[in-house]
Amino acid sequence: IALIEDVAVDLFRVRGGKVHDWMLHHAGPEPILSIPLQDGAFEPAAWLANGAQRVRSASTGDTWDARWTVDDVTSRVTMLGSPATEVYSLETYPIDNAVVTPEHPACQSLCVRRRDDMPFLAVHDAWRDSPNLKSIERATGADAVRIKTAANTYYVLCGPGHANFGDGVSIRTDAAFALLRNRDAVVS
């Protein structure tokens, strides 16, 4: 995870096995997703123990986001697309209590499931009045993303390799992590 201004870039790689899950548990109400969800089922069902049995799901290969508001702060997680990604919105047991009660409602959980070795690349941000994060674009050739905020453009490459960005910028590195900010170099 890398923190850039008020934006977190989260890369999760996993290899082997048949099912890979990326989970996010958050406070507050049910999230609003940018992809349509339908009532569905979830396995393993034991993960829903002491929570609610309501499951909403979708399948997508595109980039999508989820948003929720607690008090006057809106939080967003944007998951960059990968083929055959399964998205589940779950109501699991409360973080503060093992049983759902009026004082301890179910915890909202997102499960992003893949059945291949594609990494999970997510970008997190939050705001009160308006988001600082303006756009996100995946690069080609590596685990990389271009992030535009109100003041800067960042090119992030997670791991050694070569990344080409849609605006013509290219980064090649043998480092574990590379970051280029528009003010750090002449970007043409």
DABEL-V38225 format. One record per residue. PSI is psi in whole degrees, -180 to 180 (none if undefined). Layout:
{{PSI} {PSI}}
//
This chain:
{{134} {133} {122} {114} {-120} {30} {136} {130} {124} {113} {127} {115} {143} {142} {146} {169} {178} {-24} {130} {127} {137} {125} {147} {122} {132} {156} {164} {-168} {174} {136} {156} {122} {151} {-5} {147} {134} {150} {157} {139} {-167} {159} {137} {138} {134} {-26} {-24} {-19} {2} {134} {5} {-158} {154} {3} {125} {130} {142} {163} {161} {134} {159} {0} {165} {140} {167} {161} {139} {147} {153} {131} {124} {-120} {21} {124} {130} {149} {140} {130} {122} {122} {144} {153} {142} {144} {40} {132} {133} {129} {131} {117} {157} {94} {-180} {149} {142} {-37} {-5} {147} {-5} {141} {128} {170} {-34} {-21} {82} {168} {147} {134} {128} {139} {132} {123} {121} {136} {149} {28} {-174} {20} {135} {157} {121} {110} {150} {127} {140} {166} {154} {162} {-57} {-51} {149} {140} {-33} {121} {-37} {158} {136} {129} {141} {168} {150} {-16} {176} {87} {155} {146} {128} {127} {125} {-178} {-30} {-20} {164} {131} {139} {119} {126} {118} {93} {166} {148} {-161} {131} {137} {129} {155} {-22} {10} {-10} {141} {137} {134} {131} {157} {9} {161} {-22} {135} {140} {128} {125} {146} {-26} {-11} {-20} {166} {118} {120} {none}}
//
